Amino acid sequence: MKLVTVRRKTKQEKRFSEKMGILTANVVYIQKRFLNIPVKTVHKYRETYYGEIKDCKSCTLSA
């Protein structure tokens, strides 16, 4: 049995950018887990409408 695992999870979130406004994007979270409990989010990224992969730091969450 592994103690530390890495899991990838996809969620749909509403994001806001100045150029495009509000958009709904699939956001992928890569999490490090210890005994199947999430400990740390290692990386998160999103896929754009055109198929590009971008980091989530360029967009902010809509309020």
DSSP file (Angstrom, degrees, kcal/mol; ACC not computed):
  #  RESIDUE AA STRUCTURE BP1 BP2  ACC     N-H-->O    O-->H-N    N-H-->O    O-->H-N    TCO  KAPPA ALPHA  PHI   PSI    X-CA   Y-CA   Z-CA
    1    1 A M              0   0    0      0, 0.0     2,-0.3     0, 0.0     0, 0.0   0.000 360.0 360.0 360.0 131.8    0.0    0.0    0.0
    2    2 A K        -     0   0    0      1,-0.1    33,-0.1    32,-0.0     3,-0.1  -0.635 360.0-164.5 -84.8 139.6    1.3    3.4   -1.0
    3    3 A L  S    S+     0   0    0     -2,-0.3    32,-2.7     1,-0.2     2,-0.5   0.865  79.1  42.1 -87.3 -41.5    1.3    6.2    1.6
    4    4 A V  E    S+A   34   0A   0     30,-0.2     2,-0.3    31,-0.1    -1,-0.2  -0.932  70.9 168.1-112.4 125.6    1.8    9.1   -0.8
    5    5 A T  E     -A   33   0A   0     28,-2.5    28,-3.2    -2,-0.5     2,-0.4  -0.864  28.1-134.6-129.0 165.1    0.0    9.3   -4.1
    6    6 A V  E     -A   32   0A   0     -2,-0.3     2,-0.4    26,-0.2    26,-0.2  -0.989  24.0-172.2-121.5 129.3   -0.6   11.9   -6.8
    7    7 A R  E     -A   31   0A   0     24,-2.6    24,-2.9    -2,-0.4     2,-0.5  -0.955  14.9-148.5-127.1 142.5   -4.1   12.3   -8.2
    8    8 A R  E     -A   30   0A   0     -2,-0.4     2,-0.4    22,-0.2    22,-0.2  -0.933  20.0-178.6-109.5 129.3   -5.4   14.4  -11.1
    9    9 A K  E     -A   29   0A   0     20,-2.6    20,-3.3    -2,-0.5     2,-0.4  -0.991  14.1-149.7-133.4 137.0   -8.9   15.8  -10.8
   10   10 A T  E     +A   28   0A   0     -2,-0.4     2,-0.3    18,-0.2    18,-0.2  -0.907  18.2 173.8-111.1 132.3  -10.9   17.9  -13.3
   11   11 A K  E     -A   27   0A   0     16,-2.6    16,-3.4    -2,-0.4     2,-0.6  -0.947  31.0-124.2-129.9 152.2  -13.6   20.5  -12.3
   12   12 A Q  E     +A   26   0A   0     -2,-0.3     2,-0.3    14,-0.2    14,-0.2  -0.883  39.4 174.6 -95.8 126.3  -15.6   23.0  -14.3
   13   13 A E  E     -A   25   0A   0     12,-2.5    12,-2.6    -2,-0.6     2,-0.5  -0.934  34.5-118.0-131.6 153.1  -15.1   26.5  -12.9
   14   14 A K  E     -A   24   0A   0     -2,-0.3    48,-1.0    10,-0.2     2,-0.3  -0.810  38.2-175.9 -88.2 126.7  -16.1   29.9  -13.9
   15   15 A R  E     -AB  23  61A   0      8,-3.6     8,-2.9    -2,-0.5     2,-0.4  -0.837  14.4-146.0-121.3 158.5  -13.1   32.1  -14.6
   16   16 A F  E     +AB  22  60A   0     44,-2.1    44,-1.7    -2,-0.3     2,-0.3  -0.992  17.5 172.5-129.0 129.2  -12.8   35.8  -15.5
   17   17 A S  E  >  -A   21   0A   0      4,-1.9     4,-2.3    -2,-0.4    42,-0.1  -0.957  36.8-126.0-128.9 153.6  -10.2   37.4  -17.8
   18   18 A E  T  4 S+     0   0    0     -2,-0.3    -1,-0.1     1,-0.2     4,-0.1   0.862 108.1  45.4 -66.7 -35.9  -10.2   41.0  -18.9
   19   19 A K  T  4 S+     0   0    0      1,-0.1    -1,-0.2     2,-0.1    -3,-0.0   0.900 127.8  22.8 -76.2 -41.3  -10.0   40.1  -22.6
   20   20 A M  T  4 S-     0   0    0      1,-0.3     2,-0.2     3,-0.0    -2,-0.2   0.625  92.3-146.0-104.3 -15.4  -12.7   37.4  -22.8
   21   21 A G  E  <  -A   17   0A   0     -4,-2.3    -4,-1.9     2,-0.0     2,-0.4  -0.593  61.5  -0.7  82.9-147.8  -14.9   38.2  -19.7
   22   22 A I  E    S+A   16   0A   0     -2,-0.2     2,-0.3    -6,-0.2    -6,-0.2  -0.628  72.5 169.7 -82.0 132.7  -16.5   35.3  -17.8
   23   23 A L  E     -A   15   0A   0     -8,-2.9    -8,-3.6    -2,-0.4     2,-0.6  -0.987  32.8-129.7-140.5 151.3  -15.8   31.8  -19.2
   24   24 A T  E     +A   14   0A   0     -2,-0.3     2,-0.3   -10,-0.2   -10,-0.2  -0.903  37.1 175.5-101.9 121.8  -16.4   28.3  -18.0
   25   25 A A  E     -A   13   0A   0    -12,-2.6   -12,-2.5    -2,-0.6     2,-0.7  -0.915  37.1-113.5-129.0 151.1  -13.2   26.2  -18.2
   26   26 A N  E     -A   12   0A   0     21,-0.5    21,-1.3    -2,-0.3     2,-0.5  -0.766  36.2-162.5 -80.9 118.9  -12.2   22.7  -17.3
   27   27 A V  E     -AC  11  46A   0    -16,-3.4   -16,-2.6    -2,-0.7     2,-0.5  -0.912   4.5-151.3-108.9 128.0   -9.5   23.2  -14.6
   28   28 A V  E     -AC  10  45A   0     17,-3.2    17,-1.9    -2,-0.5     2,-0.5  -0.877   8.1-162.4-102.9 124.6   -7.2   20.2  -13.8
   29   29 A Y  E     -AC   9  44A   0    -20,-3.3   -20,-2.6    -2,-0.5     2,-0.6  -0.913   5.1-159.2-105.2 129.7   -5.9   20.0  -10.2
   30   30 A I  E     -AC   8  43A   0     13,-2.8    12,-2.4    -2,-0.5    13,-1.3  -0.949  22.2-175.0-107.2 114.6   -2.8   17.8   -9.5
   31   31 A Q  E     -AC   7  41A   0    -24,-2.9   -24,-2.6    -2,-0.6     2,-0.5  -0.868  25.3-137.4-117.4 143.2   -2.8   17.0   -5.8
   32   32 A K  E     -AC   6  40A   0      8,-3.1     7,-2.9    -2,-0.4     8,-1.5  -0.853  29.0-164.3 -92.7 131.2   -0.4   15.2   -3.5
   33   33 A R  E     -AC   5  38A   0    -28,-3.2   -28,-2.5    -2,-0.5     2,-0.5  -0.937  16.7-158.9-123.6 141.5   -2.3   12.9   -1.1
   34   34 A F  E >  S-AC   4  37A   0      3,-2.3     3,-1.2    -2,-0.4   -30,-0.2  -0.980  87.6 -14.1-117.9 117.5   -1.2   11.2    2.1
   35   35 A L  T 3  S-     0   0    0    -32,-2.7    -1,-0.2    -2,-0.5   -31,-0.1   0.884 128.9 -57.8  52.6  42.9   -3.4    8.1    3.0
   36   36 A N  T 3  S+     0   0    0    -33,-0.3    -1,-0.2     1,-0.2   -32,-0.1   0.664 113.0 120.2  63.7  21.9   -5.9    9.4    0.4
   37   37 A I  E <  S-C   34   0A   0     -3,-1.2    -3,-2.3     0, 0.0    -1,-0.2  -0.973  71.9-113.5-112.2 125.6   -6.3   12.8    2.2
   38   38 A P  E     +C   33   0A   0      0, 0.0    -5,-0.2     0, 0.0     3,-0.1  -0.382  41.9 167.0 -63.1 127.2   -5.4   15.8    0.0
   39   39 A V  E     +     0   0A   0     -7,-2.9     2,-0.3     1,-0.4    -6,-0.2   0.809  59.8   2.1-105.4 -47.7   -2.2   17.5    1.4
   40   40 A K  E     -C   32   0A   0     -8,-1.5    -8,-3.1     0, 0.0     2,-0.8  -1.000  57.9-128.8-149.2 139.9   -1.0   19.9   -1.2
   41   41 A T  E     -C   31   0A   0     -2,-0.3   -10,-0.3   -10,-0.2     3,-0.1  -0.832  24.5-173.7 -88.1 114.0   -2.1   21.1   -4.7
   42   42 A V  E     -     0   0A   0    -12,-2.4     2,-0.3    -2,-0.8    -1,-0.2   0.916  62.5 -14.2 -76.1 -44.6    1.0   20.7   -6.8
   43   43 A H  E     -C   30   0A   0    -13,-1.3   -13,-2.8     2,-0.0     2,-0.4  -0.990  53.0-163.3-157.4 149.6   -0.2   22.4  -10.0
   44   44 A K  E     +C   29   0A   0     -2,-0.3    12,-1.2   -15,-0.2     2,-0.3  -0.995  17.5 165.1-139.1 138.6   -3.5   23.6  -11.6
   45   45 A Y  E     -CD  28  55A   0    -17,-1.9   -17,-3.2    -2,-0.4     2,-0.3  -0.940  19.1-144.4-145.6 165.2   -4.0   24.4  -15.2
   46   46 A R  E     -CD  27  54A   0      8,-2.8     8,-2.8    -2,-0.3     2,-0.5  -0.922  14.4-127.0-133.2 156.7   -6.9   24.9  -17.6
   47   47 A E  E     - D   0  53A   0    -21,-1.3   -21,-0.5    -2,-0.3     6,-0.2  -0.900  28.4-138.8-104.3 132.3   -7.6   24.2  -21.3
   48   48 A T    >   -     0   0    0      4,-2.8     3,-1.4    -2,-0.5   -22,-0.0  -0.211  29.7 -97.6 -82.3 176.3   -8.7   27.2  -23.4
   49   49 A Y  T 3  S+     0   0    0      1,-0.3    -1,-0.1     2,-0.1    -2,-0.0   0.810 125.3  51.6 -61.4 -31.9  -11.4   27.2  -26.1
   50   50 A Y  T 3  S-     0   0    0      2,-0.1    -1,-0.3     1,-0.0    -3,-0.0   0.388 123.3-101.8 -91.1   3.2   -8.8   26.8  -28.7
   51   51 A G  S <  S+     0   0    0     -3,-1.4     2,-0.2     1,-0.3    -2,-0.1   0.493  74.7 140.0  93.0   3.6   -7.1   23.8  -27.1
   52   52 A E        -     0   0    0      1,-0.0    -4,-2.8    -5,-0.0     2,-0.5  -0.503  50.0-129.9 -78.4 150.6   -4.1   25.6  -25.5
   53   53 A I  E     +D   47   0A   0     -6,-0.2     2,-0.3    -2,-0.2    -6,-0.2  -0.903  33.5 176.4-101.7 125.3   -3.0   24.7  -22.0
   54   54 A K  E     -D   46   0A   0     -8,-2.8    -8,-2.8    -2,-0.5     2,-0.2  -0.926  32.4-109.2-129.9 153.5   -2.6   27.7  -19.7
   55   55 A D  E >   -D   45   0A   0     -2,-0.3     3,-1.0   -10,-0.2   -10,-0.2  -0.494  27.6-126.2 -75.3 149.6   -1.7   28.2  -16.0
   56   56 A C  G >  S+     0   0    0    -12,-1.2     3,-0.7     1,-0.2   -11,-0.1   0.517  96.7  82.7 -78.5  -4.4   -4.5   29.4  -13.8
   57   57 A K  G 3  S+     0   0    0      1,-0.2    -1,-0.2   -13,-0.2   -12,-0.0   0.722  81.8  63.7 -72.3 -18.7   -2.5   32.3  -12.5
   58   58 A S  G <  S+     0   0    0     -3,-1.0     2,-0.3     2,-0.0    -1,-0.2   0.732 104.6  49.6 -77.9 -21.2   -3.5   34.4  -15.6
   59   59 A C  S <  S-     0   0    0     -3,-0.7     2,-0.3    -4,-0.2   -42,-0.2  -0.880  74.6-144.7-116.7 150.1   -7.2   34.3  -14.7
   60   60 A T  E     -B   16   0A   0    -44,-1.7   -44,-2.1    -2,-0.3     2,-0.2  -0.789  29.2 -99.5-108.4 155.9   -8.9   35.1  -11.4
   61   61 A L  E     -B   15   0A   0     -2,-0.3     2,-0.2   -46,-0.2   -46,-0.2  -0.482  39.8-116.7 -70.7 142.3  -12.0   33.4  -10.0
   62   62 A S              0   0    0    -48,-1.0   -48,-0.1    -2,-0.2    -1,-0.1  -0.558 360.0 360.0 -80.4 146.6  -15.2   35.3  -10.5
   63   63 A A              0   0    0     -2,-0.2    -1,-0.1     0, 0.0    -2,-0.0   0.439 360.0 360.0 -95.2 360.0  -17.0   36.5   -7.4
